[in-house]
Amino acid sequence: MNQEILQVVKDSIRDNQKLLTTLGNERPVELTLHQEEENILSSLLDLLPRSTAGKLALAGLVAFVAWGLVRSRD
């Protein structure tokens, strides 16, 4: 029984070392934005309110709509 457990542990260690070696050889992912995506994001950001009062009003509106959706489900 101890030999079986020892073999399972050795196999697990070997598999983990293979996995870590494979992950270590991977190149990091680089996120890039295309010009069209940047334009869309900047357009959406322009729609958001800049003042604190505007942000609070928008948050209240979103909360009110979410509350209405939750109540309509029941």
C-alpha positions in Angstrom: 0.0 0.0 0.0 2.8 2.4 0.8 4.5 1.6 -2.5 1.3 2.5 -4.3 1.0 5.8 -2.5 4.6 6.6 -3.1 4.2 5.8 -6.9 1.1 8.0 -7.1 3.0 10.9 -5.4 6.0 10.5 -7.7 3.7 10.5 -10.8 1.9 13.6 -9.5 5.2 15.4 -8.9 6.4 14.5 -12.4 3.1 15.7 -14.0 3.2 18.9 -12.0 6.8 19.6 -13.1 5.8 19.0 -16.8 2.9 21.4 -16.4 5.0 24.1 -14.7 7.7 23.7 -17.4 5.1 24.1 -20.2 3.5 27.1 -18.5 7.0 28.6 -18.0 7.7 28.4 -21.7 4.5 30.2 -22.7 4.9 33.8 -23.9 2.9 36.4 -22.1 -0.3 37.6 -23.7 -0.2 41.1 -25.0 -3.5 43.0 -25.1 -3.9 45.4 -28.0 -6.7 47.7 -29.0 -7.4 48.5 -32.6 -8.2 52.0 -33.7 -11.9 51.2 -34.1 -12.2 49.8 -30.6 -10.4 52.8 -29.2 -12.9 55.1 -31.0 -15.9 53.1 -29.7 -14.5 53.1 -26.1 -13.8 56.9 -26.2 -17.3 57.5 -27.6 -18.8 55.5 -24.8 -16.7 57.3 -22.2 -17.8 60.6 -23.6 -21.4 59.6 -22.9 -20.8 59.2 -19.1 -21.4 62.1 -16.9 -18.3 64.0 -15.6 -19.8 65.6 -12.4 -20.3 63.8 -9.2 -24.0 64.6 -9.2 -24.4 63.2 -12.7 -22.6 60.0 -11.7 -24.9 59.7 -8.7 -27.9 60.3 -10.8 -26.8 57.6 -13.3 -26.1 55.1 -10.5 -29.5 55.8 -9.1 -31.2 55.3 -12.5 -29.3 52.0 -13.0 -30.3 50.8 -9.5 -33.9 51.8 -10.1 -34.0 49.8 -13.4 -32.3 46.8 -11.8 -34.8 46.9 -8.9 -37.7 47.1 -11.3 -36.3 44.1 -13.2 -35.9 42.1 -10.1 -39.4 42.9 -8.9 -40.9 42.0 -12.3 -39.3 38.5 -12.1 -41.2 37.6 -8.9 
